Every structure is written in C-alpha cells, then in structure tokens.
Amino acid sequence: MATTKKTAAKSTAKKPAAASKITVKSMTLPLDTILAGNCIDLMNSLPEGSVDMIFADPPYNLQLSGELHRPDNSRVDGVDDAWDQFSSFKDYDAFTVAWLKAARRILKPDGALWVIGSYHNIFRVGSALQDIGYWILNDVIWRKANPMPNFKGKRFTNAHETLIWCAKDAKGRPTFNYEAMKAFNDDLQMRSDWFIPICSGNERLKDDAGEKTHPTQKPEALLTRVMMASTKPGDVVLDPFFGTGTTGAVAKQFGRHFIGLEQDIGYIAAAKKRIAAVKPISDEEILKITSKREEARIPFGTLLERGLIRPGQALFDHRKRFSAKVKADASIIAPTPLGQCTGSIHKVGAEVQGAPACNGWAFWHYEPKKGGVLQPIDILRQQIRAETGAVIN
C-alpha cells in the first residue's frame, strides 16, 4: 500500500505481463509477476485458498514528528514517506485488519503468514492477527548486527525487529523444514532470535542520485531464512508490500514462485530490474528439501530381514552406558534397575534412561565390526531408503 513523496500511485498503472500462470478453481493465478495497485483490492481479486505463504512488511506507522540529525548535524535519512503516515491509531488498525483479512482469504488451508514490524506497530498487528483467527506459531526476533545508533542518547539503541509467523487458523499445518533449519544452524535447533545484518553495501538499491531507492529494504538473508524454513520448491509466495522486490529476488533464486503487489511505479521498476538479474538455481536435487516426516516408514524388523542386524546382536548407546540384545522377533531386551525390559527400540531406549520417550533410531548404535566405531542404527535405515527410493507419496 505504497506511495512516495516522489511518485504517487496510479490506479490506472498497467500490470506487467505474467511470466507463468497456474489455474486455481477456474481462475488464473499470475506467477512471477508484480501487480500494480492497492494491495487489498488486488488480494481480493485473487483466487481463494491459492497461496502457500505470505510475507508482509507493512507500513510501520513510525509517527515521526520531525527530522532526525546525527551529532555532526547531518540529517538521518529516515522513513517520512506518505505511505507510512496514518492520521490515527484507529485508521492504522482499520488498514491492518483489512489487509490481514484479504491475506487470510487467499492462503491455502495449510498456508502461513509472516509479518514483520517494529515496536511502533507489531503489537497492534499481533492483536489483529489473533482477533481475525490466525494462529500464532512463533515470534522471531531479528537482531540487527549493525543497527542505527540512538543519536539523542535518550533511549536504548533499537537493535531488533519482530517477525510473527502464524498459520491460517488453529487447524492449519504450515510447512516447517525443521531438519533443513537444523542443518542451516550447524546441526543445532534453529532458535527464534536471528542475528542478521541490515541491508547495506551493494545489496542496497540506490537511485541515480545515490540515494536509497526504498527506505526500509530488507536484507535478502532474512528472506532466505524465512523462505527456506517455511516453503518448498514450487510454492507460491505473495508479498502485498513488495517494494523493491526482496521477496521476489529470493523466491526466484530458490525455485519458488512469487506474486508481488505494489502501487508505487518507481518501486516496481526497481524491483523488475533487480529480479531480472537474479540467476535461479536450476538443479532440482540441490533445491530439494526432504523432511523426515515425509520419508517412508522402515520398521526395525526390516533390518533383520535384510541381514543388516542379526538376532542376538548387541546394541549400545553412543557412550556404551546401556546395552541391549536383538531378539528374533525384532524386539530388543535390556537390563534395567527394575529388571529386564523387552519391547521396541523406542520403548526400551526410554526405559533404560528413565525417560518418557526415546527415538530408538538415534539412541541405539551397533558395531560394524568388533572393536570398531559405533554407528547409529539409523544409518542402516537410510541405506534401505536409498536403495529402494522409499518416500511417502
């Protein structure tokens, strides 16, 4: 929903030609396209339940009352554009509810919405999200590695922004690439505080005069993490406040489709030029994200049938604190403080640890050869999957 002090939005602006299309419920969904106009009107014109993810960077309603200067009296290039100005909180709330309702209508049942904001607006947006029926999954703190200082020295340096990730409703099950995010983070669970620099250097788009094309351009690193966490290749990602096209650039690179909504013709021109220069990753195998939940179930007994594990073979935890023996029926038996326990690899793994649950595939290890390095039995399961190409259809 953008106008600028340089160029006013025109309702008569022509729509750029669509690069590709998908037909949803007898309606054509424009893909890899920037649609010019009011974001609420444009979303209301799109097919219901057609979008996999929405990333929204709405006006923050910063309520700036005057110019801000550095200690050397140089002017700070803040956000004073008309599109960020609202006459009251009531008007801002009405705008927020309108675009959130339009966004919710076009989300698929298992679609997701990400919205980013600062302390000026994010709490009002969060309240509206819950009132409308969205189901909040996480709030994520974007810690800026290089935030703008607080020049007046009267407040803390504002060094973060907040993202809210939510499902369409409480029944929704949005994509979450847990294993990919864990690998992304050196095999540690991805936390909800992300340390990422603000957009600067060559990534920051500038006009012919050397000034920033857009005052609130987001870094591609932030959109990359959002997209890799909650979309799959081929998914449709819509950005109702497209600006200079960070969402589109990242989507194109990583094999997602985008739909950008923007009413400022200057931003549209900059975004089109930027996205045209992006080279997409074309190797489908490189783009593929496979969740463990999507992998076919391989029972422990299959390892015995294939001769990869033998009846009577010993299993251990990785430190050899606990041991068990494999029975012919694919159960295992292990000593516990209360006597012997027999059952599945998961049940017995939990019993020997005194834990409520256990992933036996990760807990139990075997010796490939006597005195050799212990290996998790999950390696054998993955070997079978690789040989058979077993995945859930």
C-alpha positions as CSV (number, residue, x, y, z in Angstrom):
1,M,0.0,0.0,0.0
2,A,2.7,2.4,-1.0
3,T,3.0,5.9,-2.3
4,T,6.1,8.1,-2.0
5,K,7.0,11.7,-1.9
6,K,8.5,11.3,-5.4
7,T,5.8,9.3,-7.2
8,A,2.1,9.0,-6.4
9,A,0.3,5.7,-7.0
10,K,-1.8,5.5,-10.1
11,S,-4.8,3.2,-10.2
12,T,-4.5,3.1,-14.0
13,A,-1.0,1.6,-13.9
14,K,-0.6,-1.3,-16.3
15,K,0.0,-4.8,-14.9
16,P,3.3,-6.3,-16.0
17,A,2.9,-9.4,-18.2
18,A,2.8,-12.7,-16.2
19,A,5.8,-15.0,-16.6
20,S,3.7,-18.1,-15.9
21,K,0.3,-19.0,-14.6
22,I,-1.5,-21.6,-12.5
23,T,-5.2,-22.2,-12.8
24,V,-6.9,-22.4,-9.4
25,K,-10.6,-23.1,-9.2
26,S,-11.2,-22.0,-12.8
27,M,-9.3,-18.7,-12.1
28,T,-5.8,-17.9,-13.4
29,L,-3.2,-17.2,-10.7
30,P,-0.4,-14.8,-12.0
31,L,3.0,-16.1,-11.1
32,D,6.4,-14.4,-11.0
33,T,4.6,-11.1,-11.6
34,I,4.3,-7.7,-10.0
35,L,0.7,-6.5,-9.9
36,A,0.3,-2.7,-9.7
37,G,-2.4,-1.3,-7.5
38,N,-3.8,-1.3,-4.0
39,C,-2.8,-4.5,-2.2
40,I,-6.2,-5.1,-0.6
41,D,-8.0,-4.8,-3.8
42,L,-5.5,-7.0,-5.6
43,M,-5.7,-9.7,-2.9
44,N,-9.4,-9.6,-3.1
45,S,-9.2,-10.3,-6.8
46,L,-7.1,-13.4,-6.5
47,P,-8.5,-16.9,-6.1
48,E,-9.4,-18.0,-2.6
49,G,-7.0,-20.6,-1.0
50,S,-4.4,-20.2,-3.7
51,V,-1.2,-19.0,-1.9
52,D,1.3,-21.1,0.1
53,M,2.9,-18.3,2.1
54,I,2.6,-14.6,2.5
55,F,5.5,-12.4,3.6
56,A,4.3,-8.9,4.7
57,D,6.4,-5.9,5.5
58,P,3.6,-3.4,6.0
59,P,4.0,0.3,6.9
60,Y,5.2,0.7,10.5
61,N,3.4,3.9,11.2
62,L,6.5,5.4,12.8
63,Q,4.8,8.6,13.7
64,L,7.9,10.7,13.1
65,S,7.3,14.4,14.1
66,G,10.4,16.0,12.7
67,E,13.8,15.5,11.2
68,L,16.5,13.5,13.0
69,H,20.1,14.6,12.9
70,R,23.4,13.0,13.8
71,P,25.8,14.6,16.3
72,D,27.6,16.3,13.4
73,N,24.2,17.8,12.4
74,S,23.9,15.7,9.2
75,R,20.4,14.6,8.5
76,V,19.3,11.0,9.0
77,D,17.5,9.5,6.0
78,G,14.5,8.3,8.0
79,V,11.1,7.0,6.8
80,D,9.0,10.0,6.1
81,D,7.2,8.8,3.0
82,A,3.4,9.3,2.7
83,W,2.7,5.5,2.7
84,D,3.9,5.3,6.3
85,Q,1.7,8.1,7.6
86,F,-1.7,7.5,9.2
87,S,-3.9,10.1,10.9
88,S,-4.6,8.0,14.0
89,F,-4.1,4.5,15.5
90,K,-7.7,3.9,14.6
91,D,-7.0,4.4,10.9
92,Y,-3.9,2.2,11.1
93,D,-5.8,-0.5,12.8
94,A,-8.6,-0.4,10.2
95,F,-6.0,-0.7,7.5
96,T,-4.2,-3.6,9.3
97,V,-7.5,-5.6,9.7
98,A,-8.4,-5.0,6.0
99,W,-5.2,-6.3,4.6
100,L,-4.9,-9.2,7.1
101,K,-8.4,-10.4,6.2
102,A,-7.7,-10.2,2.5
103,A,-4.5,-12.1,3.0
104,R,-6.2,-14.8,5.1
105,R,-8.7,-15.4,2.4
106,I,-6.1,-16.3,-0.3
107,L,-4.0,-18.5,2.0
108,K,-4.3,-22.2,1.5
109,P,-5.6,-24.2,4.5
110,D,-2.1,-25.1,5.5
111,G,-0.6,-21.8,4.3
112,A,1.4,-19.4,6.5
113,L,1.8,-15.7,7.1
114,W,4.9,-13.9,8.1
115,V,4.7,-10.3,9.1
116,I,7.5,-8.1,10.3
117,G,7.3,-4.9,12.3
118,S,8.9,-2.7,15.0
119,Y,7.7,-1.7,18.4
120,H,5.6,1.0,16.7
121,N,3.2,-1.4,15.1
122,I,3.9,-5.1,15.8
123,F,1.8,-5.3,18.9
124,R,-1.2,-3.8,17.2
125,V,-0.7,-6.2,14.3
126,G,-0.4,-9.2,16.6
127,S,-3.6,-8.3,18.3
128,A,-5.4,-8.0,15.0
129,L,-4.0,-11.4,13.9
130,Q,-5.5,-13.2,16.8
131,D,-8.8,-11.4,16.6
132,I,-9.2,-12.3,12.9
133,G,-8.5,-16.0,13.6
134,Y,-4.8,-16.5,12.7
135,W,-2.9,-19.0,14.9
136,I,0.5,-17.6,16.0
137,L,3.3,-20.2,15.8
138,N,6.3,-18.2,16.8
139,D,7.6,-14.7,17.1
140,V,11.1,-14.3,15.8
141,I,13.5,-11.5,16.9
142,W,15.7,-10.2,14.1
143,R,18.8,-8.9,15.9
144,K,20.5,-6.4,13.7
145,A,24.3,-6.9,13.5
146,N,24.7,-3.2,12.6
147,P,21.7,-1.2,13.9
148,M,21.4,2.6,13.6
149,P,22.6,4.2,16.8
150,N,20.4,6.2,19.0
151,F,21.8,9.6,18.3
152,K,20.0,11.6,21.1
153,G,21.1,9.2,23.8
154,K,17.7,9.2,25.4
155,R,16.6,5.6,24.7
156,F,18.2,2.2,24.1
157,T,19.6,1.6,20.7
158,N,16.8,0.0,18.7
159,A,18.6,-3.1,17.5
160,H,15.8,-5.5,16.6
161,E,12.6,-6.0,14.7
162,T,10.0,-8.7,15.3
163,L,8.5,-11.2,12.9
164,I,5.3,-13.1,13.6
165,W,4.9,-16.5,12.0
166,C,1.3,-17.8,12.0
167,A,-1.0,-20.4,10.5
168,K,-4.3,-19.5,8.8
169,D,-6.1,-21.0,11.8
170,A,-5.6,-23.4,14.7
171,K,-6.1,-26.4,12.4
172,G,-3.5,-25.3,9.9
173,R,-0.3,-27.3,9.5
174,P,2.1,-25.0,7.6
175,T,5.4,-26.3,6.2
176,F,8.3,-26.2,8.6
177,N,11.6,-27.5,7.3
178,Y,12.9,-28.4,10.7
179,E,15.8,-30.6,9.6
180,A,16.9,-28.0,7.0
181,M,16.9,-25.3,9.6
182,K,18.9,-27.5,11.9
183,A,21.5,-28.2,9.2
184,F,21.5,-24.5,8.4
185,N,22.5,-23.9,12.0
186,D,25.4,-26.4,12.3
187,D,23.1,-29.3,13.5
188,L,21.6,-27.2,16.3
189,Q,17.9,-26.4,16.5
190,M,17.3,-23.0,14.9
191,R,16.4,-20.5,17.6
192,S,13.9,-17.7,17.4
193,D,16.5,-15.0,17.6
194,W,18.2,-14.4,14.3
195,F,21.4,-12.3,14.1
196,I,21.5,-10.8,10.6
197,P,22.9,-7.5,9.3
198,I,20.7,-4.8,7.9
199,C,20.6,-4.3,4.2
200,S,23.7,-2.3,3.1
201,G,26.6,-2.2,0.6
202,N,26.0,-3.5,-2.9
203,E,22.7,-5.1,-1.9
204,R,21.1,-1.7,-1.1
205,L,19.4,-0.4,-4.1
206,K,20.1,3.3,-4.9
207,D,18.7,5.8,-7.4
208,D,20.7,7.9,-9.9
209,A,21.4,10.4,-7.2
210,G,23.0,7.8,-5.0
211,E,20.1,7.8,-2.5
212,K,18.3,4.7,-1.2
213,T,15.6,3.6,-3.6
214,H,13.5,2.3,-0.7
215,P,13.9,3.4,3.0
216,T,13.1,0.0,4.5
217,Q,14.6,-2.5,2.1
218,K,15.0,-5.8,3.9
219,P,18.2,-8.0,3.6
220,E,18.0,-11.0,1.4
221,A,19.5,-13.1,4.2
222,L,16.3,-12.5,6.2
223,L,14.0,-13.6,3.4
224,T,16.2,-16.5,2.6
225,R,15.8,-17.9,6.1
226,V,12.1,-17.3,6.2
227,M,11.6,-19.0,2.8
228,M,13.9,-21.9,3.5
229,A,12.1,-22.5,6.8
230,S,8.5,-22.5,5.6
231,T,8.3,-23.2,1.9
232,K,9.1,-25.8,-0.6
233,P,10.3,-25.5,-4.2
234,G,7.4,-24.6,-6.5
235,D,5.4,-22.9,-3.7
236,V,3.7,-19.6,-4.3
237,V,4.8,-16.8,-2.1
238,L,2.9,-13.5,-2.1
239,D,4.2,-10.2,-0.8
240,P,1.5,-7.5,-0.5
241,F,4.0,-4.7,0.2
242,F,6.5,-5.7,-2.5
243,G,8.6,-2.6,-2.5
244,T,11.9,-3.1,-4.4
245,G,11.3,-6.9,-4.6
246,T,13.5,-8.6,-2.0
247,T,10.8,-11.4,-1.7
248,G,10.7,-11.9,-5.5
249,A,14.5,-12.0,-5.8
250,V,14.9,-14.6,-3.1
251,A,11.9,-16.6,-4.4
252,K,13.3,-16.7,-8.0
253,Q,16.8,-17.8,-6.8
254,F,15.5,-20.7,-4.7
255,G,12.9,-22.1,-7.1
256,R,9.7,-20.6,-5.6
257,H,7.0,-18.6,-7.4
258,F,6.3,-15.1,-6.3
259,I,3.4,-12.6,-6.7
260,G,4.3,-9.0,-5.8
261,L,1.7,-6.3,-5.0
262,E,2.9,-2.8,-5.2
263,Q,1.3,0.5,-6.2
264,D,4.4,2.7,-6.5
265,I,5.6,2.6,-10.1
266,G,9.2,3.7,-9.1
267,Y,9.5,0.7,-6.7
268,I,8.0,-1.6,-9.4
269,A,10.6,-0.5,-12.0
270,A,13.5,-1.1,-9.5
271,A,12.1,-4.5,-8.5
272,K,11.7,-5.7,-12.1
273,K,15.3,-4.7,-12.9
274,R,16.6,-6.4,-9.8
275,I,14.7,-9.6,-10.2
276,A,15.6,-9.9,-13.9
277,A,19.3,-10.0,-12.9
278,V,18.8,-12.9,-10.5
279,K,20.1,-16.3,-11.6
280,P,17.9,-19.1,-10.3
281,I,19.2,-22.4,-9.0
282,S,18.2,-24.8,-11.7
283,D,19.3,-28.1,-10.2
284,E,16.2,-29.7,-8.7
285,E,18.3,-32.0,-6.5
286,I,20.1,-29.1,-4.9
287,L,16.7,-27.3,-4.2
288,K,15.0,-30.4,-2.9
289,I,14.1,-30.4,0.8
290,T,13.1,-33.7,2.3
291,S,11.6,-33.8,5.8
292,K,12.0,-36.9,7.9
293,R,8.2,-36.9,8.3
294,E,7.9,-37.4,4.5
295,E,10.3,-40.4,4.4
296,A,8.7,-43.8,4.2
297,R,8.4,-45.8,7.4
298,I,11.1,-48.5,7.7
299,P,10.3,-50.9,10.6
300,F,13.3,-52.1,12.7
301,G,12.4,-55.7,11.6
302,T,13.3,-54.8,8.0
303,L,16.9,-54.5,9.2
304,L,16.8,-58.1,10.4
305,E,15.1,-59.3,7.2
306,R,17.8,-57.7,5.1
307,G,20.6,-59.2,7.3
308,L,21.9,-55.8,8.4
309,I,21.2,-56.6,12.0
310,R,21.3,-60.2,13.4
311,P,19.3,-61.8,16.2
312,G,21.5,-61.8,19.3
313,Q,23.5,-58.8,18.2
314,A,24.3,-56.2,20.8
315,L,23.2,-52.6,20.6
316,F,24.6,-49.7,22.7
317,D,24.1,-46.1,23.3
318,H,26.9,-43.9,21.9
319,R,28.8,-44.0,25.2
320,K,28.2,-47.7,25.9
321,R,26.4,-46.9,29.2
322,F,23.5,-49.0,28.2
323,S,23.3,-52.2,26.1
324,A,20.6,-54.4,24.7
325,K,20.3,-57.6,22.6
326,V,18.2,-58.0,19.5
327,K,15.6,-60.8,19.6
328,A,14.5,-62.8,16.6
329,D,11.1,-61.0,16.6
330,A,12.8,-57.6,16.2
331,S,12.2,-56.6,19.8
332,I,15.1,-55.9,22.0
333,I,15.9,-56.8,25.6
334,A,17.9,-54.8,28.1
335,P,18.7,-54.8,31.8
336,T,17.2,-52.0,33.9
337,P,17.3,-51.2,37.6
338,L,13.9,-52.9,37.9
339,G,14.8,-56.0,35.9
340,Q,14.8,-56.8,32.2
341,C,12.8,-54.8,29.8
342,T,11.6,-56.1,26.4
343,G,10.0,-54.1,23.7
344,S,10.6,-51.9,20.7
345,I,13.8,-50.0,20.2
346,H,11.9,-46.9,21.3
347,K,10.3,-48.3,24.4
348,V,13.4,-50.0,25.7
349,G,15.5,-46.9,24.9
350,A,13.2,-44.9,27.1
351,E,13.1,-47.5,29.9
352,V,16.9,-47.7,30.3
353,Q,17.2,-43.9,30.5
354,G,14.1,-43.5,32.8
355,A,12.8,-41.1,30.1
356,P,9.2,-40.6,28.9
357,A,10.1,-41.2,25.3
358,C,13.1,-42.1,23.1
359,N,13.9,-42.1,19.4
360,G,15.4,-45.5,19.2
361,W,16.9,-45.0,15.7
362,A,19.1,-42.2,17.1
363,F,19.7,-43.7,20.5
364,W,20.9,-47.2,19.7
365,H,24.2,-47.9,17.9
366,Y,25.9,-51.0,16.6
367,E,29.4,-52.1,15.9
368,P,30.0,-52.6,12.2
369,K,33.0,-54.8,13.2
370,K,34.2,-55.9,16.6
371,G,36.0,-53.1,18.3
372,G,35.0,-50.7,15.6
373,V,33.5,-47.2,15.9
374,L,29.8,-47.3,17.0
375,Q,27.3,-46.2,14.3
376,P,23.7,-45.3,14.9
377,I,21.2,-47.9,13.5
378,D,19.5,-45.0,11.6
379,I,22.4,-45.3,9.1
380,L,21.1,-48.7,8.2
381,R,17.5,-47.4,7.8
382,Q,18.8,-44.6,5.5
383,Q,20.7,-47.2,3.5
384,I,17.5,-49.1,2.8
385,R,15.7,-45.9,1.8
386,A,18.5,-45.0,-0.6
387,E,18.4,-48.4,-2.2
388,T,14.6,-48.5,-2.7
389,G,14.0,-44.8,-3.2
390,A,11.4,-45.1,-0.5
391,V,9.5,-41.9,0.2
392,I,5.9,-41.2,1.1
393,N,3.9,-40.3,-2.0
